[in-house]
Amino acid sequence: MFRFNSKGSCKVYELSELRNESNSVIELAPISEFTLDRAEEIVPHSNAVVFGNEFYAEGDEFPLLYSNIYNNYAKSDDKLVGVCCVYRLERIGDSFTATLVQLIEIGFSEEKGLWRSEGDITDVRPYGNFVVDSENGKYYAFVMRDGDKTTRYFAFDLPDVTDGVADERFGVKKVTLKKEDIIEHFDVPYHNFIQGAVMKNGKIYSVEGFHEKIHPAIRVIDTAKKNQELFFDFFDAGFPHEAEFIDFYKDRCLYSDAKGNIFEINF
């Protein structure tokens, strides 16, 4: 398990012995820690960190790793709205490196009525979250829209790692997804401050929220039916800490909060 923070640092955990049939507490210690490539120049917030289905080179152990910028540069002149970083992850023993190999950006992230809300509404989080449908080669971007209190999902074909044009600033290829690249888009209920996300079997599992005023919760979005299949409030169920991490280990859905507690979710 790769657990990233918002400053480009990652701790790696071994999950092969993760068994909890008696509901006892298991202490997991990291086996390694590393920092993302070029973190002094560009570092994602890592709300959503997912693996794709393409390998950078033949023989690589891990497929490409995607991590979103989100609001890390909200106070900068170039806010990098709608940008996702793509990395090649390599391992030698228990040492890992993640090399920046591509950028993917939403080319219409300033457009009102499509990515942003209509009119004079200022969206509180226009930065966008991203997941990869590795089974079908699709790339989903989704964004909170405060004007009508919806979250809008966009589907694209997943770019190849060789796609894009050279970015002068960062020296890697950048793919700009334009309006004409949208396969489909649809709206679902408002996600109250997006956190982690993952996709499995055509469904997006998105967690959100912070505390007692903005409850940590999970939503399951069915991309085939284009609707919200499930909403569950963690805070009301007795899990009060900020939502962070959601992923699958084999067929087990693992959720983690900002305190580092890891839970298994059964649907």
C-alpha positions as CSV (number, residue, x, y, z in Angstrom):
1,M,0.0,0.0,0.0
2,F,1.3,3.4,-1.0
3,R,0.1,6.2,1.3
4,F,1.0,9.7,0.1
5,N,0.7,13.0,1.8
6,S,0.2,16.4,0.3
7,K,3.9,17.3,0.2
8,G,5.1,14.5,-2.1
9,S,6.1,12.0,0.6
10,C,5.0,8.4,0.5
11,K,5.1,5.6,3.0
12,V,4.9,2.0,1.8
13,Y,3.2,-0.8,3.7
14,E,3.1,-4.6,3.2
15,L,-0.5,-5.9,3.3
16,S,0.1,-9.5,2.6
17,E,-0.5,-10.4,6.3
18,L,-3.5,-8.1,6.7
19,R,-6.0,-10.4,8.5
20,N,-8.5,-9.2,11.0
21,E,-11.1,-11.9,11.4
22,S,-11.4,-11.2,15.1
23,N,-11.7,-7.4,14.8
24,S,-8.5,-7.0,16.7
25,V,-6.3,-3.9,16.1
26,I,-3.3,-4.6,13.8
27,E,-0.3,-2.3,13.9
28,L,1.2,-1.7,10.4
29,A,4.7,-0.3,10.1
30,P,6.0,1.2,6.9
31,I,8.6,-0.9,5.1
32,S,9.9,2.1,3.1
33,E,9.5,5.8,2.5
34,F,10.3,8.0,-0.5
35,T,9.6,11.4,-2.0
36,L,8.1,12.0,-5.4
37,D,10.4,13.0,-8.2
38,R,10.9,16.8,-8.6
39,A,8.8,17.6,-5.5
40,E,10.7,20.9,-5.2
41,E,9.1,21.9,-8.6
42,I,5.7,20.3,-8.7
43,V,4.0,18.2,-6.1
44,P,0.5,16.8,-6.1
45,H,-1.9,17.0,-3.2
46,S,-2.5,13.3,-3.8
47,N,-6.2,13.3,-3.0
48,A,-6.6,10.5,-5.4
49,V,-3.6,8.3,-6.2
50,V,-4.4,5.3,-8.6
51,F,-2.6,2.9,-10.8
52,G,-3.4,2.7,-14.5
53,N,-3.2,-0.2,-17.0
54,E,-0.1,0.8,-18.9
55,F,3.5,0.2,-18.1
56,Y,6.2,2.8,-18.9
57,A,8.6,0.1,-20.1
58,E,8.6,-3.6,-20.7
59,G,9.5,-5.5,-17.5
60,D,8.3,-2.7,-15.1
61,E,6.8,-4.1,-11.9
62,F,4.2,-1.4,-11.5
63,P,1.9,0.3,-14.0
64,L,1.8,4.1,-14.3
65,L,0.8,5.9,-11.1
66,Y,-1.6,8.9,-11.3
67,S,-1.8,11.6,-8.6
68,N,-3.8,14.9,-8.7
69,I,-2.5,18.4,-8.0
70,Y,-5.8,19.5,-6.5
71,N,-5.4,22.7,-4.5
72,N,-1.6,22.6,-3.7
73,Y,-1.1,25.7,-5.8
74,A,-4.3,27.6,-5.0
75,K,-2.3,30.6,-3.8
76,S,0.1,30.7,-6.8
77,D,-0.2,32.6,-10.0
78,D,-0.4,29.3,-12.0
79,K,-2.9,27.3,-9.9
80,L,-2.5,24.2,-12.0
81,V,-6.3,23.7,-11.9
82,G,-7.3,20.3,-13.4
83,V,-3.8,18.9,-13.5
84,C,-2.8,15.3,-12.8
85,C,0.8,14.0,-12.6
86,V,1.8,10.6,-14.0
87,Y,4.8,8.7,-12.6
88,R,6.9,5.7,-13.3
89,L,7.2,3.7,-10.0
90,E,10.3,1.5,-9.6
91,R,11.7,-0.7,-6.8
92,I,15.0,-2.1,-5.9
93,G,14.6,-4.2,-2.8
94,D,12.6,-2.0,-0.4
95,S,13.7,1.2,-2.0
96,F,11.3,3.0,-4.3
97,T,11.5,5.9,-6.8
98,A,8.7,7.7,-8.6
99,T,9.8,9.5,-11.8
100,L,7.5,12.2,-13.4
101,V,6.8,11.1,-17.0
102,Q,3.7,13.0,-18.0
103,L,1.1,15.6,-17.1
104,I,-2.6,15.5,-17.9
105,E,-4.7,18.6,-17.7
106,I,-8.3,19.6,-18.2
107,G,-8.2,22.2,-21.0
108,F,-11.6,23.7,-20.2
109,S,-11.2,24.1,-16.4
110,E,-12.0,27.8,-16.6
111,E,-15.2,27.4,-18.7
112,K,-18.3,28.3,-16.9
113,G,-21.3,26.1,-17.4
114,L,-19.1,23.1,-18.2
115,W,-16.4,22.6,-15.6
116,R,-17.3,25.6,-13.4
117,S,-20.7,26.9,-12.3
118,E,-22.7,29.3,-14.4
119,G,-22.7,33.1,-13.8
120,D,-21.0,34.8,-11.0
121,I,-20.8,31.8,-8.7
122,T,-17.3,31.1,-7.3
123,D,-16.8,27.4,-6.9
124,V,-15.0,26.6,-3.6
125,R,-13.0,23.7,-5.1
126,P,-12.7,23.9,-8.9
127,Y,-9.5,21.8,-8.9
128,G,-10.9,18.4,-9.8
129,N,-10.3,14.8,-8.7
130,F,-9.4,12.0,-11.0
131,V,-9.6,8.2,-11.2
132,V,-8.6,5.7,-13.8
133,D,-10.8,2.9,-15.1
134,S,-7.9,0.5,-15.7
135,E,-10.2,-2.3,-16.9
136,N,-11.7,-0.2,-19.7
137,G,-8.9,2.3,-20.4
138,K,-10.9,5.4,-19.3
139,Y,-10.0,8.5,-17.4
140,Y,-12.6,10.1,-15.2
141,A,-12.4,13.7,-13.9
142,F,-14.9,15.1,-11.5
143,V,-15.4,18.5,-9.9
144,M,-17.6,20.1,-7.2
145,R,-20.0,22.7,-8.7
146,D,-21.5,25.1,-6.1
147,G,-24.0,26.8,-8.4
148,D,-26.4,23.9,-8.5
149,K,-24.8,21.8,-5.8
150,T,-23.8,19.0,-8.0
151,T,-20.6,17.1,-8.8
152,R,-20.0,16.7,-12.5
153,Y,-18.2,13.6,-13.9
154,F,-16.4,13.6,-17.2
155,A,-15.2,10.5,-19.0
156,F,-12.2,10.5,-21.5
157,D,-10.1,7.8,-23.2
158,L,-7.1,7.3,-21.0
159,P,-4.1,8.9,-22.7
160,D,-1.1,6.8,-23.6
161,V,2.1,7.7,-21.8
162,T,3.6,8.7,-25.2
163,D,0.8,11.1,-25.9
164,G,1.1,14.9,-25.5
165,V,3.4,17.7,-26.4
166,A,6.6,18.7,-24.6
167,D,5.9,21.0,-21.7
168,E,8.5,23.7,-21.5
169,R,8.2,24.3,-17.8
170,F,8.5,20.7,-16.6
171,G,10.2,19.0,-19.6
172,V,7.8,16.1,-19.9
173,K,4.9,15.5,-22.3
174,K,1.6,17.1,-21.4
175,V,-1.8,16.0,-22.6
176,T,-4.5,18.6,-22.7
177,L,-8.0,17.2,-22.7
178,K,-10.3,19.4,-24.7
179,K,-14.1,19.6,-24.9
180,E,-14.1,17.5,-28.0
181,D,-12.3,14.7,-26.1
182,I,-15.2,14.3,-23.6
183,I,-16.9,10.9,-24.2
184,E,-19.8,11.7,-21.8
185,H,-20.5,13.8,-18.7
186,F,-23.2,13.6,-16.0
187,D,-24.1,15.1,-12.7
188,V,-24.6,13.5,-9.3
189,P,-25.3,14.9,-5.8
190,Y,-22.8,17.3,-4.4
191,H,-19.6,15.8,-2.9
192,N,-18.9,17.8,0.2
193,F,-15.1,18.5,-0.1
194,I,-13.6,15.7,-2.2
195,Q,-10.9,13.6,-0.7
196,G,-9.6,10.2,-1.9
197,A,-11.1,8.1,-4.8
198,V,-10.7,4.8,-6.6
199,M,-12.5,2.9,-9.3
200,K,-13.4,-0.8,-9.5
201,N,-15.8,-2.7,-11.7
202,G,-17.2,0.4,-13.3
203,K,-17.9,2.2,-10.0
204,I,-16.2,5.1,-8.4
205,Y,-15.7,5.1,-4.7
206,S,-15.2,8.7,-3.5
207,V,-14.7,9.8,0.1
208,E,-15.2,13.3,1.4
209,G,-15.4,15.6,4.4
210,F,-13.5,16.7,7.5
211,H,-15.3,16.9,10.8
212,E,-18.6,17.5,12.7
213,K,-19.5,20.4,10.4
214,I,-18.6,18.7,7.1
215,H,-19.1,15.0,7.8
216,P,-16.6,12.5,6.5
217,A,-18.6,10.1,4.2
218,I,-18.4,7.9,1.1
219,R,-20.3,7.9,-2.1
220,V,-20.4,5.1,-4.7
221,I,-21.0,6.3,-8.3
222,D,-22.2,3.9,-11.0
223,T,-20.7,5.1,-14.2
224,A,-22.8,2.9,-16.4
225,K,-26.1,4.1,-14.8
226,K,-24.7,7.6,-14.3
227,N,-26.0,7.9,-10.8
228,Q,-25.1,7.8,-7.2
229,E,-25.7,4.2,-5.9
230,L,-24.8,4.8,-2.3
231,F,-24.1,7.5,0.3
232,F,-22.9,6.6,3.8
233,D,-22.1,9.1,6.6
234,F,-19.0,8.0,8.5
235,F,-19.3,10.7,11.2
236,D,-22.9,9.6,12.2
237,A,-21.7,6.0,12.3
238,G,-19.0,7.0,14.9
239,F,-16.0,7.5,12.7
240,P,-15.4,11.3,13.1
241,H,-12.0,12.0,11.5
242,E,-11.2,13.5,8.2
243,A,-11.5,11.1,5.3
244,E,-8.4,10.5,3.3
245,F,-7.7,7.1,1.6
246,I,-9.9,4.6,-0.3
247,D,-8.6,1.6,-2.3
248,F,-9.0,-2.1,-2.8
249,Y,-6.6,-4.8,-1.7
250,K,-7.7,-7.7,-3.9
251,D,-11.4,-7.6,-3.2
252,R,-11.2,-5.9,0.1
253,C,-12.1,-2.2,0.3
254,L,-9.8,-0.4,2.6
255,Y,-10.6,3.1,4.0
256,S,-8.3,5.3,6.1
257,D,-8.8,8.5,7.9
258,A,-6.4,11.4,8.6
259,K,-5.4,9.8,11.9
260,G,-4.0,6.8,10.0
261,N,-6.7,4.3,11.1
262,I,-7.4,1.7,8.5
263,F,-10.8,0.1,8.2
264,E,-12.3,-2.6,5.9
265,I,-15.6,-1.6,4.3
266,N,-18.2,-4.3,3.5
267,F,-21.0,-3.2,1.1
